[in-house]
Amino acid sequence: MAKAALAEQNTSLEKAKAPIARLNTFLGEVRSEMRKVATPSPSETRTTTAVVIVTVFAFAAFFWLVDFGINNSVNRLLTWLTQH
């Protein structure tokens, strides 16, 4: 009976320690990955920011032109259909 209680106590203790061991493993892996991270230089950051801004404006202009064309086409079609 004492052996069963001792075995049950050991499994309970192992279950309690398991999350802590997993957390330690996770934090060790995070630390390892963070050591691999390379911070960009200020000139790289400026260059990337400029590319993003130019790309955003290019896409905005493209979608404005597409929207303008579709809007005019639909308006002309509706005007033509209501007159005939």
C-alpha positions in Angstrom: 0.0 0.0 0.0 2.8 2.4 0.8 4.5 1.6 -2.5 1.3 2.5 -4.4 1.0 5.8 -2.5 4.7 6.5 -3.2 4.3 5.7 -6.9 1.2 7.9 -7.1 3.1 10.8 -5.3 6.0 10.5 -7.8 3.7 10.7 -10.8 2.0 13.7 -9.3 5.3 15.3 -8.7 6.4 14.6 -12.3 3.1 16.1 -13.6 3.8 19.2 -11.6 7.4 19.5 -12.9 6.5 18.9 -16.6 5.2 22.5 -17.4 8.2 24.0 -15.7 10.6 21.8 -17.8 8.7 22.7 -21.0 8.8 26.4 -20.1 12.6 26.2 -19.6 13.0 24.4 -22.9 10.9 27.0 -24.7 12.8 29.9 -23.2 16.1 28.3 -24.1 15.0 27.9 -27.7 13.7 31.5 -27.7 17.1 32.8 -26.5 18.9 30.7 -29.1 16.7 32.1 -31.9 17.1 35.7 -30.7 20.8 35.3 -30.9 20.4 34.7 -34.7 18.4 37.9 -35.2 20.3 40.6 -37.1 19.3 44.2 -36.6 19.3 46.2 -39.8 21.6 49.3 -40.1 20.0 52.8 -40.2 20.7 53.0 -44.0 19.0 49.7 -44.7 16.0 50.8 -42.6 15.8 54.1 -44.6 16.1 52.3 -47.9 13.4 49.8 -47.0 11.1 52.5 -45.7 11.5 54.4 -48.9 10.7 51.3 -51.0 7.6 50.7 -48.9 6.3 54.2 -49.2 6.9 54.3 -53.0 5.1 50.9 -53.4 2.1 52.1 -51.3 1.7 55.2 -53.4 2.1 53.1 -56.6 -0.6 50.7 -55.5 -2.8 53.5 -54.4 -2.6 55.2 -57.8 -3.3 51.9 -59.6 -6.3 51.1 -57.5 -7.6 54.7 -57.9 -7.3 54.4 -61.7 -9.1 51.1 -61.7 -11.8 52.4 -59.4 -12.2 55.6 -61.5 -12.5 53.5 -64.7 -15.1 51.1 -63.2 -17.1 54.0 -61.7 -17.2 55.9 -65.0 -18.1 52.7 -67.0 -20.9 51.9 -64.6 -22.2 55.4 -64.6 -22.2 55.6 -68.4 -23.9 52.2 -68.7 -26.6 53.3 -66.2 -27.1 56.6 -68.0 -27.4 54.9 -71.3 -29.9 52.3 -69.9 -32.1 54.9 -68.3 -32.3 57.0 -71.5 -33.3 54.1 -73.7 
